Amino acid sequence: MRTIHIFDHALCCSTGVCGVEVDQELVIAAADIGWAKRNGATIERFNLAQQPGAFAENPVVRGFLERSGHDSLPLILVEGQVAELTQPAPAAGCCGGSKCC
């Protein structure tokens, strides 16, 4: 299985799932990462607030931050290469919204 590194923006804790107002996207991401790990994936997360050295020491990440800034995080590397997360396209014939035709 491939190694995945996730470089998160500055979070209050390692997952960002803490505090009074939790970002639902971070909850979903934490659950997805947990599922992937339980199924054999090798995933490491790095938090800019808690592990700035990991960002500075990785030339790919450092270059990304120089070009795009920390507002562009998270950055995901698969085997050291930048990967993009995309949402799947809607199924053919779907009307969109909350229900399909």
C-alpha positions in Angstrom: 0.0 0.0 0.0 1.2 3.5 -0.7 2.3 6.0 1.9 0.1 9.1 2.3 1.3 12.3 4.0 -1.3 15.0 4.9 0.0 18.5 5.6 -2.8 20.4 7.4 -3.1 24.1 8.2 -2.6 25.2 11.8 -5.1 23.2 13.9 -5.7 23.3 17.6 -4.9 19.6 17.9 -3.6 16.8 15.8 -7.0 16.2 14.0 -8.7 19.6 14.5 -11.7 17.7 15.9 -11.8 19.6 19.3 -13.1 22.7 20.8 -16.7 24.0 20.9 -17.3 24.6 17.2 -15.9 21.6 15.3 -15.6 21.9 11.5 -17.7 19.0 10.1 -15.2 18.5 7.2 -12.5 17.8 9.7 -14.8 15.2 11.5 -15.4 13.5 8.1 -11.7 13.6 7.3 -10.7 12.1 10.6 -13.2 9.3 10.2 -12.0 8.6 6.6 -8.4 8.5 7.7 -9.2 6.2 10.6 -11.1 3.9 8.2 -8.2 3.9 5.7 -5.7 3.1 8.5 -7.8 0.3 9.8 -7.8 -1.2 6.3 -4.0 -1.1 5.9 -3.2 2.4 4.7 -0.1 4.1 5.9 -1.1 7.7 6.6 0.7 10.4 8.5 -0.7 13.8 9.3 1.3 16.9 10.0 -0.1 20.0 11.7 1.5 23.4 10.8 1.0 24.7 14.4 2.5 21.7 16.1 5.0 20.3 13.6 6.3 23.2 11.5 9.6 21.4 11.0 7.9 18.7 8.9 6.8 21.5 6.5 10.1 23.2 6.4 12.2 20.0 5.9 10.2 18.6 3.0 11.2 20.4 -0.3 7.9 19.6 -2.0 5.9 21.0 0.8 8.2 24.0 1.3 7.9 24.8 -2.4 4.1 24.5 -2.3 3.9 26.9 0.6 6.2 29.4 -1.1 4.1 29.4 -4.3 0.6 29.0 -2.8 0.8 30.1 0.9 -0.6 28.3 4.0 -4.2 29.2 3.1 -3.9 26.6 0.3 -3.4 23.7 2.8 -4.1 20.9 3.3 -1.5 19.4 0.9 -1.6 15.6 0.3 1.4 13.7 -0.9 1.2 10.1 -2.1 4.6 8.5 -2.3 6.1 12.0 -2.2 4.0 13.4 -5.1 1.3 16.0 -4.8 -2.2 14.4 -5.0 -5.5 16.2 -5.5 -8.7 15.2 -3.8 -11.7 15.6 -6.0 -15.4 14.9 -5.5 -16.8 12.3 -7.9 -19.0 13.6 -10.7 -22.7 13.0 -10.3 -24.1 9.9 -11.8 -25.4 10.2 -15.4 -29.0 11.3 -15.5 -29.0 12.7 -12.0 -30.9 16.0 -11.6 -28.8 17.1 -8.6 -30.0 18.5 -5.4 -31.3 16.2 -2.7 -33.0 13.7 -5.0 -32.5 12.2 -8.4 -35.1 11.8 -11.2 
